[in-house]
Amino acid sequence: MASQLRNFAFFLPQAIVVLHVSPRAKFEMVELTEALARSRCENFLINPERTPTSWGNILHAHVANIRLIRQLGNATKICMHASNDMLVREGLAKRLGTGENFFNRRTVRPGTYWRFGQPALEDECLSKLRQRFGGADVIGSQIEGSCYRADLLFEIADIISGIPRIPPRTLYPREEVWFSTLANALGAFPAGCPYIFSEFHRFDRVFWKVLRRINPVIGTKSAASHFIRRVIEFGMIKTGFHRINTGWVDAIAKNDIARLAPYECLSDGNNVWRVFDRHGLFGVKRVPRRATSPLRNYIDAMARLPEPLSSITISNSGAK
């Protein structure tokens, strides 16, 4: 965590990072505070509210952070991050100054290849929220590197907090859908896409090419076909072909458009959407969390000491 805070202090010195710590964390809050102080980290606040978190259950941790940011009363924009992403390119504050909101406007339709698309379409809580806005579309967006006007997120957080916490029929990362769906329903249009390049931009591109070939053969609705797809997906993940390495870090740090542009748009079966803006990438995901990771150490070496801080706030719900 200390290396990530130093990373933000260098690449986005205007930001204060709000940390949400899971109740399952194996350390006391005071231990975390003291450890970060010893590492000379000053650009953070630890949220005293500790909402239960698990895979597919991070949404309300972000909402808790938004609630704290609102109480502080000095944020103009709120950016979303996880504990396994890092910035690698300077100029992000200038980029965020070109517009109010940065998120994917990815319409999710039945038949999408996106693994979490159908669970989102079948989410009864989300369906009721969409009905309140005249049957608003389901809009997916990568959460890491998305940024919203603070008052827009305050309104969205109020809406989410006002409904029962009923889990979906099939667990999926609600934060990848709810914020962008409600922002779109409230009339917000993104000035750009999230600024973090994820390893899954590359993985999905290859995996979905495989699906275009095998789905006509194995079908899409049986338990057997679902099992076959999951086995193939798991096997492809285990190969690690999609992992972020120093080459991708350098490409983003140098804004190497020739390497990045082919990944800018993507088809997920029945919709072509913009994944990122070719001049708008400033970080990467996933970076191993362990301090001894060669990739993390490589990125650490790109940052200098912290600078003065200001008014952009980051919600980080990945602290464990």
C-alpha positions as CSV (number, residue, x, y, z in Angstrom):
1,M,0.0,0.0,0.0
2,A,2.8,2.4,0.8
3,S,4.3,2.0,-2.7
4,Q,0.9,2.8,-4.3
5,L,0.5,5.9,-2.1
6,R,4.0,7.1,-3.1
7,N,3.0,6.3,-6.7
8,F,0.0,8.6,-6.6
9,A,1.9,11.3,-4.7
10,F,4.2,11.5,-7.7
11,F,1.9,11.0,-10.6
12,L,-1.2,12.7,-9.2
13,P,-0.1,15.0,-6.4
14,Q,-3.4,16.8,-6.3
15,A,-5.1,13.7,-4.9
16,I,-5.9,12.4,-1.4
17,V,-6.4,8.7,-1.4
18,V,-9.3,7.4,0.8
19,L,-8.6,3.8,1.9
20,H,-11.3,1.4,2.7
21,V,-10.0,-1.5,4.9
22,S,-11.9,-4.8,4.9
23,P,-13.2,-6.1,8.2
24,R,-11.3,-9.2,7.3
25,A,-8.0,-7.4,7.4
26,K,-5.4,-9.2,9.7
27,F,-4.1,-6.0,11.2
28,E,-5.4,-3.2,13.4
29,M,-6.1,0.2,11.9
30,V,-3.5,1.9,14.1
31,E,-0.9,-0.6,12.7
32,L,-1.7,0.5,9.2
33,T,-1.5,4.2,10.1
34,E,1.8,3.8,11.8
35,A,3.3,1.7,9.0
36,L,2.3,4.3,6.3
37,A,3.7,7.1,8.5
38,R,7.0,5.3,8.7
39,S,7.0,5.1,4.9
40,R,6.5,8.9,4.8
41,C,3.1,8.6,3.2
42,E,0.9,11.7,3.8
43,N,-1.6,11.6,0.9
44,F,-4.2,9.4,2.5
45,L,-7.2,9.1,4.8
46,I,-8.4,5.7,6.2
47,N,-12.1,5.4,6.2
48,P,-13.3,4.4,9.8
49,E,-16.3,2.7,8.2
50,R,-15.5,-0.9,7.4
51,T,-18.0,-2.5,5.1
52,P,-17.8,-6.3,4.5
53,T,-16.1,-7.0,1.2
54,S,-15.6,-10.1,-1.0
55,W,-15.4,-10.9,-4.7
56,G,-18.5,-9.4,-6.3
57,N,-19.2,-7.3,-3.1
58,I,-17.1,-4.2,-3.4
59,L,-19.8,-1.7,-4.4
60,H,-20.8,-0.6,-0.9
61,A,-17.1,-0.1,0.1
62,H,-16.9,2.5,-2.7
63,V,-20.2,4.0,-1.5
64,A,-18.7,4.2,2.1
65,N,-15.7,6.0,0.7
66,I,-18.0,8.4,-1.2
67,R,-19.9,9.1,2.0
68,L,-16.7,10.0,3.8
69,I,-15.5,12.2,1.0
70,R,-18.9,14.0,1.1
71,Q,-18.5,14.7,4.8
72,L,-15.0,16.2,4.2
73,G,-16.6,18.6,1.7
74,N,-13.6,19.6,-0.4
75,A,-13.6,17.2,-3.4
76,T,-14.3,18.3,-7.0
77,K,-13.9,14.9,-8.6
78,I,-13.6,11.3,-7.4
79,C,-11.5,8.7,-9.1
80,M,-11.9,5.0,-8.5
81,H,-8.9,2.7,-8.0
82,A,-8.0,-0.7,-6.6
83,S,-4.9,-1.8,-4.6
84,N,-3.5,-3.6,-7.7
85,D,-3.3,-0.7,-10.1
86,M,-0.5,1.9,-10.4
87,L,0.1,5.1,-12.4
88,V,3.0,5.2,-14.9
89,R,2.6,8.4,-16.9
90,E,2.7,12.0,-15.9
91,G,-0.1,14.5,-17.0
92,L,-3.2,12.8,-15.5
93,A,-4.3,15.9,-13.6
94,K,-4.3,17.9,-16.9
95,R,-6.2,15.1,-18.6
96,L,-8.9,15.1,-15.9
97,G,-9.2,18.9,-16.3
98,T,-10.5,18.4,-19.8
99,G,-13.9,17.1,-18.7
100,E,-16.2,16.2,-15.8
101,N,-16.6,12.5,-16.1
102,F,-14.5,9.6,-17.4
103,F,-16.1,6.2,-17.8
104,N,-16.9,3.6,-20.4
105,R,-20.3,4.0,-22.0
106,R,-20.6,0.3,-22.9
107,T,-24.2,-0.8,-23.5
108,V,-24.8,-4.3,-22.3
109,R,-27.2,-6.4,-24.3
110,P,-28.5,-10.0,-24.1
111,G,-26.0,-12.3,-25.8
112,T,-22.9,-10.3,-24.8
113,Y,-19.7,-12.3,-24.5
114,W,-18.9,-10.4,-21.4
115,R,-19.1,-12.9,-18.5
116,F,-20.8,-10.4,-16.2
117,G,-23.2,-8.9,-18.7
118,Q,-26.0,-11.4,-18.3
119,P,-25.9,-11.4,-14.5
120,A,-26.1,-7.6,-14.6
121,L,-29.1,-7.8,-17.0
122,E,-30.8,-10.3,-14.6
123,D,-30.0,-8.3,-11.5
124,E,-33.4,-7.5,-10.0
125,C,-32.2,-4.6,-7.8
126,L,-30.6,-3.0,-10.8
127,S,-33.7,-3.6,-12.9
128,K,-35.8,-1.7,-10.4
129,L,-33.3,1.2,-10.4
130,R,-33.4,1.3,-14.2
131,Q,-37.2,1.3,-14.2
132,R,-37.1,4.4,-12.0
133,F,-35.3,6.1,-14.9
134,G,-37.7,5.0,-17.7
135,G,-36.0,1.7,-18.4
136,A,-32.4,3.0,-18.6
137,D,-29.8,0.9,-20.4
138,V,-27.3,-1.2,-18.5
139,I,-24.0,0.5,-19.0
140,G,-20.7,-1.2,-18.1
141,S,-17.5,0.5,-17.3
142,Q,-14.2,-0.5,-15.9
143,I,-14.1,0.9,-12.4
144,E,-10.3,1.4,-12.1
145,G,-9.4,4.7,-13.6
146,S,-13.0,5.9,-13.9
147,C,-13.6,9.4,-12.6
148,Y,-16.8,11.3,-11.8
149,R,-17.8,14.7,-10.8
150,A,-18.1,14.6,-7.0
151,D,-21.7,15.8,-6.7
152,L,-22.8,13.3,-9.3
153,L,-21.3,10.4,-7.3
154,F,-22.9,11.9,-4.1
155,E,-26.3,11.6,-5.8
156,I,-25.5,8.1,-7.1
157,A,-24.4,7.0,-3.6
158,D,-27.6,8.3,-2.1
159,I,-29.6,6.2,-4.7
160,I,-27.7,3.1,-4.0
161,S,-27.8,3.6,-0.2
162,G,-31.6,3.9,-0.4
163,I,-32.3,0.4,-1.7
164,P,-32.1,-3.0,0.1
165,R,-28.8,-4.9,-0.1
166,I,-30.1,-7.9,-1.9
167,P,-27.4,-9.9,-3.7
168,P,-27.9,-10.7,-7.4
169,R,-28.9,-14.2,-8.5
170,T,-25.4,-14.6,-9.9
171,L,-22.6,-12.7,-8.3
172,Y,-20.8,-10.2,-10.4
173,P,-18.8,-7.0,-9.8
174,R,-21.7,-4.6,-9.4
175,E,-19.3,-1.6,-9.2
176,E,-18.5,-2.3,-12.9
177,V,-22.1,-1.6,-13.8
178,W,-24.0,0.4,-11.2
179,F,-22.0,3.6,-11.2
180,S,-21.9,4.0,-15.0
181,T,-25.5,2.9,-15.4
182,L,-26.8,5.4,-12.9
183,A,-24.5,8.2,-14.2
184,N,-25.8,7.6,-17.7
185,A,-29.4,7.5,-16.4
186,L,-28.9,10.8,-14.7
187,G,-27.8,12.4,-18.0
188,A,-24.0,12.4,-17.5
189,F,-22.0,11.8,-20.7
190,P,-18.3,10.9,-20.4
191,A,-15.6,13.2,-21.6
192,G,-13.4,10.2,-22.0
193,C,-12.7,6.6,-20.9
194,P,-11.0,5.2,-17.8
195,Y,-7.3,6.0,-17.8
196,I,-6.1,2.5,-16.5
197,F,-5.0,-0.1,-19.0
198,S,-6.1,-3.5,-17.7
199,E,-4.6,-6.8,-18.7
200,F,-8.2,-8.0,-19.4
201,H,-8.4,-5.6,-22.4
202,R,-6.0,-8.1,-24.1
203,F,-7.4,-11.3,-22.5
204,D,-11.0,-10.5,-23.5
205,R,-10.0,-9.7,-27.1
206,V,-8.5,-13.2,-27.5
207,F,-11.0,-15.1,-25.4
208,W,-14.0,-13.6,-27.3
209,K,-12.4,-14.6,-30.6
210,V,-12.4,-18.1,-29.3
211,L,-16.1,-17.8,-28.3
212,R,-17.0,-16.6,-31.8
213,R,-15.7,-20.0,-33.1
214,I,-16.9,-22.4,-30.4
215,N,-20.4,-21.0,-29.5
216,P,-22.0,-22.0,-32.8
217,V,-20.7,-25.5,-32.1
218,I,-21.4,-26.0,-28.4
219,G,-24.4,-23.7,-28.0
220,T,-24.9,-21.0,-25.4
221,K,-27.7,-22.0,-23.1
222,S,-26.8,-25.5,-21.7
223,A,-24.9,-26.2,-18.5
224,A,-22.4,-28.2,-20.5
225,S,-21.6,-25.4,-22.9
226,H,-21.2,-23.0,-19.9
227,F,-18.8,-25.5,-18.3
228,I,-16.8,-25.8,-21.5
229,R,-16.4,-22.0,-21.7
230,R,-15.3,-21.7,-18.1
231,V,-12.7,-24.5,-18.6
232,I,-11.3,-22.8,-21.7
233,E,-11.3,-19.4,-19.9
234,F,-9.5,-20.8,-16.8
235,G,-6.9,-22.5,-19.0
236,M,-6.2,-19.3,-20.9
237,I,-5.9,-17.3,-17.7
238,K,-3.4,-19.8,-16.4
239,T,-1.2,-19.3,-19.4
240,G,-0.6,-15.7,-18.3
241,F,-0.3,-14.4,-21.9
242,H,-2.2,-11.3,-21.0
243,R,-0.2,-10.2,-18.0
244,I,1.1,-6.7,-17.7
245,N,4.8,-6.5,-18.1
246,T,7.5,-3.8,-18.3
247,G,6.9,-3.5,-22.0
248,W,3.3,-2.5,-21.5
249,V,4.3,-0.1,-18.7
250,D,6.8,1.6,-21.1
251,A,4.3,1.7,-23.9
252,I,1.8,3.6,-21.7
253,A,4.5,5.8,-20.1
254,K,5.7,6.9,-23.5
255,N,2.2,7.0,-25.0
256,D,3.2,4.5,-27.7
257,I,0.2,4.9,-29.9
258,A,1.3,2.3,-32.4
259,R,1.2,-0.4,-29.8
260,L,-1.9,0.8,-27.9
261,A,-4.2,1.8,-30.7
262,P,-5.1,-1.7,-31.8
263,Y,-6.7,-2.3,-28.4
264,E,-8.7,0.9,-28.3
265,C,-12.1,-0.5,-29.4
266,L,-13.5,-4.0,-28.8
267,S,-16.5,-6.0,-29.8
268,D,-18.2,-8.1,-27.1
269,G,-20.4,-10.1,-29.4
270,N,-23.2,-7.6,-30.2
271,N,-21.7,-4.2,-29.4
272,V,-18.6,-2.3,-30.3
273,W,-17.4,0.0,-27.6
274,R,-14.4,2.2,-26.8
275,V,-12.2,0.6,-24.2
276,F,-9.9,3.6,-23.7
277,D,-8.8,6.8,-25.4
278,R,-5.5,6.3,-27.2
279,H,-4.0,9.5,-25.7
280,G,-5.8,8.9,-22.3
281,L,-3.9,6.1,-20.6
282,F,-1.9,6.8,-17.5
283,G,-1.7,3.5,-15.5
284,V,-1.9,-0.3,-15.5
285,K,-3.7,-3.1,-13.8
286,R,-2.9,-5.7,-12.5
287,V,0.3,-5.1,-10.6
288,P,1.2,-7.8,-8.1
289,R,0.6,-6.5,-4.5
290,R,3.7,-8.1,-3.0
291,A,6.5,-5.7,-2.3
292,T,9.1,-8.0,-3.9
293,S,7.3,-8.0,-7.3
294,P,9.7,-7.0,-10.1
295,L,6.9,-5.2,-11.9
296,R,6.0,-3.2,-8.8
297,N,9.6,-2.4,-8.2
298,Y,10.0,-1.3,-11.8
299,I,7.1,1.1,-11.5
300,D,8.3,2.3,-8.0
301,A,11.5,3.4,-9.6
302,M,9.5,5.8,-11.9
303,A,8.3,7.9,-9.0
304,R,10.0,10.6,-6.9
305,L,9.1,11.9,-3.5
306,P,5.6,13.2,-2.7
307,E,4.6,16.8,-3.7
308,P,1.8,19.1,-2.2
309,L,-1.7,17.9,-2.4
310,S,-5.0,19.4,-3.4
311,S,-8.6,18.6,-4.3
312,I,-9.1,15.4,-6.4
313,T,-10.0,12.4,-4.2
314,I,-9.4,8.8,-5.0
315,S,-11.6,6.0,-3.7
316,N,-9.6,2.9,-3.2
317,S,-11.6,-0.2,-2.0
318,G,-8.8,-2.7,-2.4
319,A,-7.0,-2.5,0.9
320,K,-7.0,-5.7,2.8
